[in-house]
Amino acid sequence: MPEPLIGIYPGTFDPITNGHADVIQRAARMLDKLVVGVAINAGKGPLFSLEERLEMVRVETAEMKDVADRIVVQGFDN
């Protein structure tokens, strides 16, 4: 059995845009699993808190019915 194909899409997503959503959806169709990494990145002075950005990305990806089960949204700081 082949190893699953896993991709990572890191960013601040402050806020998530239609362009981000398009990349997420296209990548998820090509992979077995896509990890969307939402960066803390305080140096950029984000408009939204990490928790708010995580929620925005989760809501957006949950609406991607054909690939939502392949997407994992996770915060990171390194």
mmCIF file of the N, C-alpha and C atoms, coordinates in Angstrom:
data_MODEL
# 
_entry.id   MODEL 
# 
loop_
_atom_site.group_PDB 
_atom_site.id 
_atom_site.type_symbol 
_atom_site.label_atom_id 
_atom_site.label_alt_id 
_atom_site.label_comp_id 
_atom_site.label_asym_id 
_atom_site.label_entity_id 
_atom_site.label_seq_id 
_atom_site.pdbx_PDB_ins_code 
_atom_site.Cartn_x 
_atom_site.Cartn_y 
_atom_site.Cartn_z 
_atom_site.occupancy 
_atom_site.B_iso_or_equiv 
_atom_site.pdbx_formal_charge 
_atom_site.auth_seq_id 
_atom_site.auth_comp_id 
_atom_site.auth_asym_id 
_atom_site.auth_atom_id 
_atom_site.pdbx_PDB_model_num 
ATOM 1   N N  . MET A 1 1  ? 0.848   -1.182 0.000  1.00 0.00 ? 1  MET A N  1 
ATOM 2   C CA . MET A 1 1  ? 0.000   0.000  0.000  1.00 0.00 ? 1  MET A CA 1 
ATOM 3   C C  . MET A 1 1  ? 0.892   1.245  0.000  1.00 0.00 ? 1  MET A C  1 
ATOM 4   N N  . PRO A 1 2  ? 0.662   2.159  -0.923 1.00 0.00 ? 2  PRO A N  1 
ATOM 5   C CA . PRO A 1 2  ? 1.510   3.357  -1.006 1.00 0.00 ? 2  PRO A CA 1 
ATOM 6   C C  . PRO A 1 2  ? 1.290   4.297  0.179  1.00 0.00 ? 2  PRO A C  1 
ATOM 7   N N  . GLU A 1 3  ? 2.330   5.049  0.484  1.00 0.00 ? 3  GLU A N  1 
ATOM 8   C CA . GLU A 1 3  ? 2.238   6.047  1.550  1.00 0.00 ? 3  GLU A CA 1 
ATOM 9   C C  . GLU A 1 3  ? 1.259   7.141  1.121  1.00 0.00 ? 3  GLU A C  1 
ATOM 10  N N  . PRO A 1 4  ? 0.492   7.678  2.086  1.00 0.00 ? 4  PRO A N  1 
ATOM 11  C CA . PRO A 1 4  ? -0.427  8.764  1.715  1.00 0.00 ? 4  PRO A CA 1 
ATOM 12  C C  . PRO A 1 4  ? 0.355   10.011 1.311  1.00 0.00 ? 4  PRO A C  1 
ATOM 13  N N  . LEU A 1 5  ? -0.188  10.745 0.382  1.00 0.00 ? 5  LEU A N  1 
ATOM 14  C CA . LEU A 1 5  ? 0.422   11.980 -0.090 1.00 0.00 ? 5  LEU A CA 1 
ATOM 15  C C  . LEU A 1 5  ? -0.124  13.128 0.747  1.00 0.00 ? 5  LEU A C  1 
ATOM 16  N N  . ILE A 1 6  ? 0.766   13.776 1.527  1.00 0.00 ? 6  ILE A N  1 
ATOM 17  C CA . ILE A 1 6  ? 0.375   14.833 2.458  1.00 0.00 ? 6  ILE A CA 1 
ATOM 18  C C  . ILE A 1 6  ? 1.067   16.128 2.065  1.00 0.00 ? 6  ILE A C  1 
ATOM 19  N N  . GLY A 1 7  ? 0.297   17.216 2.031  1.00 0.00 ? 7  GLY A N  1 
ATOM 20  C CA . GLY A 1 7  ? 0.850   18.528 1.708  1.00 0.00 ? 7  GLY A CA 1 
ATOM 21  C C  . GLY A 1 7  ? 0.626   19.498 2.852  1.00 0.00 ? 7  GLY A C  1 
ATOM 22  N N  . ILE A 1 8  ? 1.424   20.558 2.874  1.00 0.00 ? 8  ILE A N  1 
ATOM 23  C CA . ILE A 1 8  ? 1.303   21.603 3.887  1.00 0.00 ? 8  ILE A CA 1 
ATOM 24  C C  . ILE A 1 8  ? 1.179   22.943 3.180  1.00 0.00 ? 8  ILE A C  1 
ATOM 25  N N  . TYR A 1 9  ? 0.212   23.740 3.607  1.00 0.00 ? 9  TYR A N  1 
ATOM 26  C CA . TYR A 1 9  ? 0.026   25.093 3.071  1.00 0.00 ? 9  TYR A CA 1 
ATOM 27  C C  . TYR A 1 9  ? 0.079   26.057 4.247  1.00 0.00 ? 9  TYR A C  1 
ATOM 28  N N  . PRO A 1 10 ? 1.243   26.660 4.506  1.00 0.00 ? 10 PRO A N  1 
ATOM 29  C CA . PRO A 1 10 ? 1.369   27.582 5.632  1.00 0.00 ? 10 PRO A CA 1 
ATOM 30  C C  . PRO A 1 10 ? 1.052   29.026 5.223  1.00 0.00 ? 10 PRO A C  1 
ATOM 31  N N  . GLY A 1 11 ? 0.567   29.796 6.173  1.00 0.00 ? 11 GLY A N  1 
ATOM 32  C CA . GLY A 1 11 ? 0.307   31.208 5.927  1.00 0.00 ? 11 GLY A CA 1 
ATOM 33  C C  . GLY A 1 11 ? -0.295  31.867 7.151  1.00 0.00 ? 11 GLY A C  1 
ATOM 34  N N  . THR A 1 12 ? -0.469  33.178 7.080  1.00 0.00 ? 12 THR A N  1 
ATOM 35  C CA . THR A 1 12 ? -1.110  33.874 8.202  1.00 0.00 ? 12 THR A CA 1 
ATOM 36  C C  . THR A 1 12 ? -2.623  33.906 8.028  1.00 0.00 ? 12 THR A C  1 
ATOM 37  N N  . PHE A 1 13 ? -3.106  33.910 6.787  1.00 0.00 ? 13 PHE A N  1 
ATOM 38  C CA . PHE A 1 13 ? -4.537  33.892 6.501  1.00 0.00 ? 13 PHE A CA 1 
ATOM 39  C C  . PHE A 1 13 ? -5.265  34.969 7.312  1.00 0.00 ? 13 PHE A C  1 
ATOM 40  N N  . ASP A 1 14 ? -4.833  36.207 7.116  1.00 0.00 ? 14 ASP A N  1 
ATOM 41  C CA . ASP A 1 14 ? -5.313  37.329 7.930  1.00 0.00 ? 14 ASP A CA 1 
ATOM 42  C C  . ASP A 1 14 ? -5.967  38.407 7.076  1.00 0.00 ? 14 ASP A C  1 
ATOM 43  N N  . PRO A 1 15 ? -7.158  38.196 6.600  1.00 0.00 ? 15 PRO A N  1 
ATOM 44  C CA . PRO A 1 15 ? -8.030  37.020 6.707  1.00 0.00 ? 15 PRO A CA 1 
ATOM 45  C C  . PRO A 1 15 ? -7.814  36.083 5.521  1.00 0.00 ? 15 PRO A C  1 
ATOM 46  N N  . ILE A 1 16 ? -8.503  34.950 5.556  1.00 0.00 ? 16 ILE A N  1 
ATOM 47  C CA . ILE A 1 16 ? -8.470  34.036 4.420  1.00 0.00 ? 16 ILE A CA 1 
ATOM 48  C C  . ILE A 1 16 ? -9.185  34.715 3.246  1.00 0.00 ? 16 ILE A C  1 
ATOM 49  N N  . THR A 1 17 ? -8.611  34.586 2.061  1.00 0.00 ? 17 THR A N  1 
ATOM 50  C CA . THR A 1 17 ? -9.170  35.217 0.864  1.00 0.00 ? 17 THR A CA 1 
ATOM 51  C C  . THR A 1 17 ? -9.696  34.155 -0.102 1.00 0.00 ? 17 THR A C  1 
ATOM 52  N N  . ASN A 1 18 ? -10.372 34.614 -1.141 1.00 0.00 ? 18 ASN A N  1 
ATOM 53  C CA . ASN A 1 18 ? -10.822 33.686 -2.185 1.00 0.00 ? 18 ASN A CA 1 
ATOM 54  C C  . ASN A 1 18 ? -9.629  32.998 -2.844 1.00 0.00 ? 18 ASN A C  1 
ATOM 55  N N  . GLY A 1 19 ? -8.520  33.719 -2.977 1.00 0.00 ? 19 GLY A N  1 
ATOM 56  C CA . GLY A 1 19 ? -7.311  33.126 -3.548 1.00 0.00 ? 19 GLY A CA 1 
ATOM 57  C C  . GLY A 1 19 ? -6.762  32.005 -2.682 1.00 0.00 ? 19 GLY A C  1 
ATOM 58  N N  . HIS A 1 20 ? -6.721  32.236 -1.355 1.00 0.00 ? 20 HIS A N  1 
ATOM 59  C CA . HIS A 1 20 ? -6.291  31.175 -0.435 1.00 0.00 ? 20 HIS A CA 1 
ATOM 60  C C  . HIS A 1 20 ? -7.205  29.958 -0.571 1.00 0.00 ? 20 HIS A C  1 
ATOM 61  N N  . ALA A 1 21 ? -8.513  30.211 -0.560 1.00 0.00 ? 21 ALA A N  1 
ATOM 62  C CA . ALA A 1 21 ? -9.486  29.118 -0.632 1.00 0.00 ? 21 ALA A CA 1 
ATOM 63  C C  . ALA A 1 21 ? -9.319  28.327 -1.924 1.00 0.00 ? 21 ALA A C  1 
ATOM 64  N N  . ASP A 1 22 ? -9.042  29.013 -3.017 1.00 0.00 ? 22 ASP A N  1 
ATOM 65  C CA . ASP A 1 22 ? -8.841  28.344 -4.299 1.00 0.00 ? 22 ASP A CA 1 
ATOM 66  C C  . ASP A 1 22 ? -7.625  27.422 -4.249 1.00 0.00 ? 22 ASP A C  1 
ATOM 67  N N  . VAL A 1 23 ? -6.524  27.924 -3.693 1.00 0.00 ? 23 VAL A N  1 
ATOM 68  C CA . VAL A 1 23 ? -5.308  27.101 -3.574 1.00 0.00 ? 23 VAL A CA 1 
ATOM 69  C C  . VAL A 1 23 ? -5.579  25.892 -2.678 1.00 0.00 ? 23 VAL A C  1 
ATOM 70  N N  . ILE A 1 24 ? -6.261  26.112 -1.557 1.00 0.00 ? 24 ILE A N  1 
ATOM 71  C CA . ILE A 1 24 ? -6.574  25.012 -0.631 1.00 0.00 ? 24 ILE A CA 1 
ATOM 72  C C  . ILE A 1 24 ? -7.398  23.942 -1.340 1.00 0.00 ? 24 ILE A C  1 
ATOM 73  N N  . GLN A 1 25 ? -8.435  24.361 -2.034 1.00 0.00 ? 25 GLN A N  1 
ATOM 74  C CA . GLN A 1 25 ? -9.311  23.396 -2.692 1.00 0.00 ? 25 GLN A CA 1 
ATOM 75  C C  . GLN A 1 25 ? -8.587  22.635 -3.804 1.00 0.00 ? 25 GLN A C  1 
ATOM 76  N N  . ARG A 1 26 ? -7.810  23.328 -4.600 1.00 0.00 ? 26 ARG A N  1 
ATOM 77  C CA . ARG A 1 26 ? -7.069  22.667 -5.679 1.00 0.00 ? 26 ARG A CA 1 
ATOM 78  C C  . ARG A 1 26 ? -6.041  21.680 -5.123 1.00 0.00 ? 26 ARG A C  1 
ATOM 79  N N  . ALA A 1 27 ? -5.312  22.100 -4.088 1.00 0.00 ? 27 ALA A N  1 
ATOM 80  C CA . ALA A 1 27 ? -4.297  21.220 -3.496 1.00 0.00 ? 27 ALA A CA 1 
ATOM 81  C C  . ALA A 1 27 ? -4.943  19.992 -2.860 1.00 0.00 ? 27 ALA A C  1 
ATOM 82  N N  . ALA A 1 28 ? -6.047  20.196 -2.154 1.00 0.00 ? 28 ALA A N  1 
ATOM 83  C CA . ALA A 1 28 ? -6.711  19.075 -1.477 1.00 0.00 ? 28 ALA A CA 1 
ATOM 84  C C  . ALA A 1 28 ? -7.195  18.022 -2.471 1.00 0.00 ? 28 ALA A C  1 
ATOM 85  N N  . ARG A 1 29 ? -7.550  18.444 -3.661 1.00 0.00 ? 29 ARG A N  1 
ATOM 86  C CA . ARG A 1 29 ? -7.983  17.480 -4.687 1.00 0.00 ? 29 ARG A CA 1 
ATOM 87  C C  . ARG A 1 29 ? -6.831  16.602 -5.159 1.00 0.00 ? 29 ARG A C  1 
ATOM 88  N N  . MET A 1 30 ? -5.606  17.103 -5.040 1.00 0.00 ? 30 MET A N  1 
ATOM 89  C CA . MET A 1 30 ? -4.428  16.378 -5.523 1.00 0.00 ? 30 MET A CA 1 
ATOM 90  C C  . MET A 1 30 ? -3.785  15.508 -4.444 1.00 0.00 ? 30 MET A C  1 
ATOM 91  N N  . LEU A 1 31 ? -4.188  15.702 -3.179 1.00 0.00 ? 31 LEU A N  1 
ATOM 92  C CA . LEU A 1 31 ? -3.525  15.058 -2.050 1.00 0.00 ? 31 LEU A CA 1 
ATOM 93  C C  . LEU A 1 31 ? -4.483  14.167 -1.283 1.00 0.00 ? 31 LEU A C  1 
ATOM 94  N N  . ASP A 1 32 ? -3.902  13.286 -0.473 1.00 0.00 ? 32 ASP A N  1 
ATOM 95  C CA . ASP A 1 32 ? -4.710  12.492 0.447  1.00 0.00 ? 32 ASP A CA 1 
ATOM 96  C C  . ASP A 1 32 ? -5.058  13.312 1.685  1.00 0.00 ? 32 ASP A C  1 
ATOM 97  N N  . LYS A 1 33 ? -4.152  14.224 2.047  1.00 0.00 ? 33 LYS A N  1 
ATOM 98  C CA . LYS A 1 33 ? -4.368  15.064 3.228  1.00 0.00 ? 33 LYS A CA 1 
ATOM 99  C C  . LYS A 1 33 ? -3.633  16.382 3.010  1.00 0.00 ? 33 LYS A C  1 
ATOM 100 N N  . LEU A 1 34 ? -4.291  17.489 3.365  1.00 0.00 ? 34 LEU A N  1 
ATOM 101 C CA . LEU A 1 34 ? -3.676  18.810 3.291  1.00 0.00 ? 34 LEU A CA 1 
ATOM 102 C C  . LEU A 1 34 ? -3.749  19.443 4.679  1.00 0.00 ? 34 LEU A C  1 
ATOM 103 N N  . VAL A 1 35 ? -2.592  19.817 5.210  1.00 0.00 ? 35 VAL A N  1 
ATOM 104 C CA . VAL A 1 35 ? -2.528  20.525 6.482  1.00 0.00 ? 35 VAL A CA 1 
ATOM 105 C C  . VAL A 1 35 ? -2.411  22.016 6.167  1.00 0.00 ? 35 VAL A C  1 
ATOM 106 N N  . VAL A 1 36 ? -3.397  22.785 6.587  1.00 0.00 ? 36 VAL A N  1 
ATOM 107 C CA . VAL A 1 36 ? -3.362  24.237 6.433  1.00 0.00 ? 36 VAL A CA 1 
ATOM 108 C C  . VAL A 1 36 ? -2.823  24.780 7.753  1.00 0.00 ? 36 VAL A C  1 
ATOM 109 N N  . GLY A 1 37 ? -1.600  25.286 7.706  1.00 0.00 ? 37 GLY A N  1 
ATOM 110 C CA . GLY A 1 37 ? -0.936  25.799 8.902  1.00 0.00 ? 37 GLY A CA 1 
ATOM 111 C C  . GLY A 1 37 ? -1.151  27.294 9.025  1.00 0.00 ? 37 GLY A C  1 
ATOM 112 N N  . VAL A 1 38 ? -1.826  27.706 10.087 1.00 0.00 ? 38 VAL A N  1 
ATOM 113 C CA . VAL A 1 38 ? -2.103  29.121 10.324 1.00 0.00 ? 38 VAL A CA 1 
ATOM 114 C C  . VAL A 1 38 ? -1.041  29.641 11.292 1.00 0.00 ? 38 VAL A C  1 
ATOM 115 N N  . ALA A 1 39 ? -0.228  30.583 10.818 1.00 0.00 ? 39 ALA A N  1 
ATOM 116 C CA . ALA A 1 39 ? 0.916   31.070 11.591 1.00 0.00 ? 39 ALA A CA 1 
ATOM 117 C C  . ALA A 1 39 ? 0.504   32.129 12.610 1.00 0.00 ? 39 ALA A C  1 
ATOM 118 N N  . ILE A 1 40 ? 1.134   32.083 13.771 1.00 0.00 ? 40 ILE A N  1 
ATOM 119 C CA . ILE A 1 40 ? 0.938   33.121 14.785 1.00 0.00 ? 40 ILE A CA 1 
ATOM 120 C C  . ILE A 1 40 ? 1.488   34.432 14.240 1.00 0.00 ? 40 ILE A C  1 
ATOM 121 N N  . ASN A 1 41 ? 2.744   34.465 13.871 1.00 0.00 ? 41 ASN A N  1 
ATOM 122 C CA . ASN A 1 41 ? 3.423   35.583 13.214 1.00 0.00 ? 41 ASN A CA 1 
ATOM 123 C C  . ASN A 1 41 ? 3.050   36.968 13.751 1.00 0.00 ? 41 ASN A C  1 
ATOM 124 N N  . ALA A 1 42 ? 3.317   37.191 15.024 1.00 0.00 ? 42 ALA A N  1 
ATOM 125 C CA . ALA A 1 42 ? 3.024   38.484 15.665 1.00 0.00 ? 42 ALA A CA 1 
ATOM 126 C C  . ALA A 1 42 ? 3.787   39.631 15.005 1.00 0.00 ? 42 ALA A C  1 
ATOM 127 N N  . GLY A 1 43 ? 4.905   39.339 14.380 1.00 0.00 ? 43 GLY A N  1 
ATOM 128 C CA . GLY A 1 43 ? 5.702   40.359 13.709 1.00 0.00 ? 43 GLY A CA 1 
ATOM 129 C C  . GLY A 1 43 ? 4.971   41.052 12.578 1.00 0.00 ? 43 GLY A C  1 
ATOM 130 N N  . LYS A 1 44 ? 3.992   40.392 11.990 1.00 0.00 ? 44 LYS A N  1 
ATOM 131 C CA . LYS A 1 44 ? 3.205   40.986 10.913 1.00 0.00 ? 44 LYS A CA 1 
ATOM 132 C C  . LYS A 1 44 ? 2.090   41.884 11.448 1.00 0.00 ? 44 LYS A C  1 
ATOM 133 N N  . GLY A 1 45 ? 1.818   41.828 12.745 1.00 0.00 ? 45 GLY A N  1 
ATOM 134 C CA . GLY A 1 45 ? 0.728   42.618 13.316 1.00 0.00 ? 45 GLY A CA 1 
ATOM 135 C C  . GLY A 1 45 ? -0.622  42.236 12.733 1.00 0.00 ? 45 GLY A C  1 
ATOM 136 N N  . PRO A 1 46 ? -1.036  40.979 12.907 1.00 0.00 ? 46 PRO A N  1 
ATOM 137 C CA . PRO A 1 46 ? -2.278  40.516 12.290 1.00 0.00 ? 46 PRO A CA 1 
ATOM 138 C C  . PRO A 1 46 ? -3.509  41.284 12.789 1.00 0.00 ? 46 PRO A C  1 
ATOM 139 N N  . LEU A 1 47 ? -4.488  41.412 11.910 1.00 0.00 ? 47 LEU A N  1 
ATOM 140 C CA . LEU A 1 47 ? -5.758  42.053 12.265 1.00 0.00 ? 47 LEU A CA 1 
ATOM 141 C C  . LEU A 1 47 ? -6.582  41.184 13.205 1.00 0.00 ? 47 LEU A C  1 
ATOM 142 N N  . PHE A 1 48 ? -6.507  39.871 12.994 1.00 0.00 ? 48 PHE A N  1 
ATOM 143 C CA . PHE A 1 48 ? -7.308  38.932 13.762 1.00 0.00 ? 48 PHE A CA 1 
ATOM 144 C C  . PHE A 1 48 ? -6.406  38.063 14.638 1.00 0.00 ? 48 PHE A C  1 
ATOM 145 N N  . SER A 1 49 ? -6.944  37.600 15.760 1.00 0.00 ? 49 SER A N  1 
ATOM 146 C CA . SER A 1 49 ? -6.187  36.708 16.647 1.00 0.00 ? 49 SER A CA 1 
ATOM 147 C C  . SER A 1 49 ? -6.011  35.353 15.960 1.00 0.00 ? 49 SER A C  1 
ATOM 148 N N  . LEU A 1 50 ? -5.090  34.561 16.485 1.00 0.00 ? 50 LEU A N  1 
ATOM 149 C CA . LEU A 1 50 ? -4.879  33.219 15.936 1.00 0.00 ? 50 LEU A CA 1 
ATOM 150 C C  . LEU A 1 50 ? -6.177  32.420 15.986 1.00 0.00 ? 50 LEU A C  1 
ATOM 151 N N  . GLU A 1 51 ? -6.873  32.482 17.100 1.00 0.00 ? 51 GLU A N  1 
ATOM 152 C CA . GLU A 1 51 ? -8.115  31.718 17.251 1.00 0.00 ? 51 GLU A CA 1 
ATOM 153 C C  . GLU A 1 51 ? -9.158  32.137 16.213 1.00 0.00 ? 51 GLU A C  1 
ATOM 154 N N  . GLU A 1 52 ? -9.257  33.448 15.962 1.00 0.00 ? 52 GLU A N  1 
ATOM 155 C CA . GLU A 1 52 ? -10.212 33.933 14.965 1.00 0.00 ? 52 GLU A CA 1 
ATOM 156 C C  . GLU A 1 52 ? -9.831  33.457 13.568 1.00 0.00 ? 52 GLU A C  1 
ATOM 157 N N  . ARG A 1 53 ? -8.543  33.508 13.256 1.00 0.00 ? 53 ARG A N  1 
ATOM 158 C CA . ARG A 1 53 ? -8.093  33.066 11.934 1.00 0.00 ? 53 ARG A CA 1 
ATOM 159 C C  . ARG A 1 53 ? -8.284  31.573 11.746 1.00 0.00 ? 53 ARG A C  1 
ATOM 160 N N  . LEU A 1 54 ? -7.994  30.793 12.793 1.00 0.00 ? 54 LEU A N  1 
ATOM 161 C CA . LEU A 1 54 ? -8.228  29.348 12.719 1.00 0.00 ? 54 LEU A CA 1 
ATOM 162 C C  . LEU A 1 54 ? -9.700  29.068 12.434 1.00 0.00 ? 54 LEU A C  1 
ATOM 163 N N  . GLU A 1 55 ? -10.580 29.767 13.138 1.00 0.00 ? 55 GLU A N  1 
ATOM 164 C CA . GLU A 1 55 ? -12.016 29.561 12.948 1.00 0.00 ? 55 GLU A CA 1 
ATOM 165 C C  . GLU A 1 55 ? -12.443 29.951 11.534 1.00 0.00 ? 55 GLU A C  1 
ATOM 166 N N  . MET A 1 56 ? -11.930 31.077 11.027 1.00 0.00 ? 56 MET A N  1 
ATOM 167 C CA . MET A 1 56 ? -12.279 31.506 9.665  1.00 0.00 ? 56 MET A CA 1 
ATOM 168 C C  . MET A 1 56 ? -11.867 30.455 8.632  1.00 0.00 ? 56 MET A C  1 
ATOM 169 N N  . VAL A 1 57 ? -10.655 29.914 8.792  1.00 0.00 ? 57 VAL A N  1 
ATOM 170 C CA . VAL A 1 57 ? -10.173 28.905 7.837  1.00 0.00 ? 57 VAL A CA 1 
ATOM 171 C C  . VAL A 1 57 ? -10.993 27.624 7.978  1.00 0.00 ? 57 VAL A C  1 
ATOM 172 N N  . ARG A 1 58 ? -11.320 27.241 9.199  1.00 0.00 ? 58 ARG A N  1 
ATOM 173 C CA . ARG A 1 58 ? -12.126 26.022 9.400  1.00 0.00 ? 58 ARG A CA 1 
ATOM 174 C C  . ARG A 1 58 ? -13.518 26.161 8.786  1.00 0.00 ? 58 ARG A C  1 
ATOM 175 N N  . VAL A 1 59 ? -14.135 27.319 8.961  1.00 0.00 ? 59 VAL A N  1 
ATOM 176 C CA . VAL A 1 59 ? -15.460 27.548 8.375  1.00 0.00 ? 59 VAL A CA 1 
ATOM 177 C C  . VAL A 1 59 ? -15.373 27.491 6.851  1.00 0.00 ? 59 VAL A C  1 
ATOM 178 N N  . GLU A 1 60 ? -14.380 28.153 6.297  1.00 0.00 ? 60 GLU A N  1 
ATOM 179 C CA . GLU A 1 60 ? -14.220 28.181 4.834  1.00 0.00 ? 60 GLU A CA 1 
ATOM 180 C C  . GLU A 1 60 ? -13.974 26.779 4.279  1.00 0.00 ? 60 GLU A C  1 
ATOM 181 N N  . THR A 1 61 ? -13.102 26.003 4.922  1.00 0.00 ? 61 THR A N  1 
ATOM 182 C CA . THR A 1 61 ? -12.782 24.677 4.399  1.00 0.00 ? 61 THR A CA 1 
ATOM 183 C C  . THR A 1 61 ? -13.916 23.676 4.627  1.00 0.00 ? 61 THR A C  1 
ATOM 184 N N  . ALA A 1 62 ? -14.715 23.873 5.657  1.00 0.00 ? 62 ALA A N  1 
ATOM 185 C CA . ALA A 1 62 ? -15.854 22.974 5.896  1.00 0.00 ? 62 ALA A CA 1 
ATOM 186 C C  . ALA A 1 62 ? -16.873 23.071 4.760  1.00 0.00 ? 62 ALA A C  1 
ATOM 187 N N  . GLU A 1 63 ? -16.897 24.212 4.081  1.00 0.00 ? 63 GLU A N  1 
ATOM 188 C CA . GLU A 1 63 ? -17.828 24.408 2.961  1.00 0.00 ? 63 GLU A CA 1 
ATOM 189 C C  . GLU A 1 63 ? -17.343 23.756 1.673  1.00 0.00 ? 63 GLU A C  1 
ATOM 190 N N  . MET A 1 64 ? -16.131 23.238 1.676  1.00 0.00 ? 64 MET A N  1 
ATOM 191 C CA . MET A 1 64 ? -15.568 22.560 0.498  1.00 0.00 ? 64 MET A CA 1 
ATOM 192 C C  . MET A 1 64 ? -15.966 21.094 0.555  1.00 0.00 ? 64 MET A C  1 
ATOM 193 N N  . LYS A 1 65 ? -17.216 20.835 0.269  1.00 0.00 ? 65 LYS A N  1 
ATOM 194 C CA . LYS A 1 65 ? -17.820 19.513 0.494  1.00 0.00 ? 65 LYS A CA 1 
ATOM 195 C C  . LYS A 1 65 ? -17.046 18.354 -0.120 1.00 0.00 ? 65 LYS A C  1 
ATOM 196 N N  . ASP A 1 66 ? -16.501 18.529 -1.309 1.00 0.00 ? 66 ASP A N  1 
ATOM 197 C CA . ASP A 1 66 ? -15.837 17.414 -1.983 1.00 0.00 ? 66 ASP A CA 1 
ATOM 198 C C  . ASP A 1 66 ? -14.473 17.070 -1.391 1.00 0.00 ? 66 ASP A C  1 
ATOM 199 N N  . VAL A 1 67 ? -13.854 18.001 -0.652 1.00 0.00 ? 67 VAL A N  1 
ATOM 200 C CA . VAL A 1 67 ? -12.510 17.747 -0.118 1.00 0.00 ? 67 VAL A CA 1 
ATOM 201 C C  . VAL A 1 67 ? -12.371 18.066 1.377  1.00 0.00 ? 67 VAL A C  1 
ATOM 202 N N  . ALA A 1 68 ? -13.430 18.491 2.029  1.00 0.00 ? 68 ALA A N  1 
ATOM 203 C CA . ALA A 1 68 ? -13.349 18.932 3.424  1.00 0.00 ? 68 ALA A CA 1 
ATOM 204 C C  . ALA A 1 68 ? -12.755 17.861 4.339  1.00 0.00 ? 68 ALA A C  1 
ATOM 205 N N  . ASP A 1 69 ? -13.025 16.608 4.069  1.00 0.00 ? 69 ASP A N  1 
ATOM 206 C CA . ASP A 1 69 ? -12.521 15.533 4.923  1.00 0.00 ? 69 ASP A CA 1 
ATOM 207 C C  . ASP A 1 69 ? -11.015 15.293 4.759  1.00 0.00 ? 69 ASP A C  1 
ATOM 208 N N  . ARG A 1 70 ? -10.406 15.901 3.769  1.00 0.00 ? 70 ARG A N  1 
ATOM 209 C CA . ARG A 1 70 ? -8.958  15.750 3.548  1.00 0.00 ? 70 ARG A CA 1 
ATOM 210 C C  . ARG A 1 70 ? -8.153  16.894 4.181  1.00 0.00 ? 70 ARG A C  1 
ATOM 211 N N  . ILE A 1 71 ? -8.834  17.905 4.722  1.00 0.00 ? 71 ILE A N  1 
ATOM 212 C CA . ILE A 1 71 ? -8.168  19.123 5.183  1.00 0.00 ? 71 ILE A CA 1 
ATOM 213 C C  . ILE A 1 71 ? -8.123  19.171 6.707  1.00 0.00 ? 71 ILE A C  1 
ATOM 214 N N  . VAL A 1 72 ? -6.927  19.486 7.222  1.00 0.00 ? 72 VAL A N  1 
ATOM 215 C CA . VAL A 1 72 ? -6.719  19.688 8.649  1.00 0.00 ? 72 VAL A CA 1 
ATOM 216 C C  . VAL A 1 72 ? -6.199  21.116 8.832  1.00 0.00 ? 72 VAL A C  1 
ATOM 217 N N  . VAL A 1 73 ? -6.818  21.872 9.732  1.00 0.00 ? 73 VAL A N  1 
ATOM 218 C CA . VAL A 1 73 ? -6.391  23.248 9.993  1.00 0.00 ? 73 VAL A CA 1 
ATOM 219 C C  . VAL A 1 73 ? -5.731  23.270 11.362 1.00 0.00 ? 73 VAL A C  1 
ATOM 220 N N  . GLN A 1 74 ? -4.505  23.818 11.402 1.00 0.00 ? 74 GLN A N  1 
ATOM 221 C CA . GLN A 1 74 ? -3.716  23.777 12.632 1.00 0.00 ? 74 GLN A CA 1 
ATOM 222 C C  . GLN A 1 74 ? -2.889  25.048 12.758 1.00 0.00 ? 74 GLN A C  1 
ATOM 223 N N  . GLY A 1 75 ? -2.814  25.595 13.964 1.00 0.00 ? 75 GLY A N  1 
ATOM 224 C CA . GLY A 1 75 ? -1.966  26.748 14.211 1.00 0.00 ? 75 GLY A CA 1 
ATOM 225 C C  . GLY A 1 75 ? -0.521  26.320 14.433 1.00 0.00 ? 75 GLY A C  1 
ATOM 226 N N  . PHE A 1 76 ? 0.421   27.240 14.150 1.00 0.00 ? 76 PHE A N  1 
ATOM 227 C CA . PHE A 1 76 ? 1.833   26.945 14.413 1.00 0.00 ? 76 PHE A CA 1 
ATOM 228 C C  . PHE A 1 76 ? 2.588   28.255 14.652 1.00 0.00 ? 76 PHE A C  1 
ATOM 229 N N  . ASP A 1 77 ? 3.759   28.124 15.268 1.00 0.00 ? 77 ASP A N  1 
ATOM 230 C CA . ASP A 1 77 ? 4.553   29.324 15.564 1.00 0.00 ? 77 ASP A CA 1 
ATOM 231 C C  . ASP A 1 77 ? 6.026   29.192 15.219 1.00 0.00 ? 77 ASP A C  1 
ATOM 232 N N  . ASN A 1 78 ? 6.393   28.168 14.479 1.00 0.00 ? 78 ASN A N  1 
ATOM 233 C CA . ASN A 1 78 ? 7.798   28.018 14.096 1.00 0.00 ? 78 ASN A CA 1 
ATOM 234 C C  . ASN A 1 78 ? 7.952   27.516 12.687 1.00 0.00 ? 78 ASN A C  1 
# 
